[in-house]
Amino acid sequence: MAMTCETHLDEVTTLITEMYDVSEEAAIKQVMRAQAADFFTLHDDILAMRTQERAV
C-alpha cells in the first residue's frame, strides 16, 4: 500500500533508528540530507515507490 511522501520519509527515519541504533535526531538529519540530494525525487513522482517494502 502506497504512503504519502511525508509518511514514507517518517517510515524511513524510523527504520534507520531501529536498524542502525542511531538517535532519531541523527536519522532525521540523514533523511534530510538524502532528500536535499534528490534521493527521494522519484518517490515524490511515483506513488508505487512509497511502500513499506521500499522503505526498508
ChimeraX attribute file (.defattr): number of C-alpha atoms within 10 A of each C-alpha:
attribute: neighborCount
match mode: 1-to-1
recipient: residues
	/A:1	9
	/A:2	15
	/A:3	16
	/A:4	13
	/A:5	18
	/A:6	11
	/A:7	14
	/A:8	21
	/A:9	20
	/A:10	16
	/A:11	18
	/A:12	20
	/A:13	22
	/A:14	18
	/A:15	17
	/A:16	21
	/A:17	17
	/A:18	13
	/A:19	9
	/A:20	9
	/A:21	11
	/A:22	12
	/A:23	14
	/A:24	15
	/A:25	10
	/A:26	14
	/A:27	21
	/A:28	18
	/A:29	13
	/A:30	15
	/A:31	18
	/A:32	16
	/A:33	12
	/A:34	13
	/A:35	13
	/A:36	11
	/A:37	10
	/A:38	12
	/A:39	13
	/A:40	18
	/A:41	12
	/A:42	12
	/A:43	19
	/A:44	16
	/A:45	11
	/A:46	11
	/A:47	14
	/A:48	13
	/A:49	19
	/A:50	24
	/A:51	18
	/A:52	15
	/A:53	9
	/A:54	12
	/A:55	16
	/A:56	11
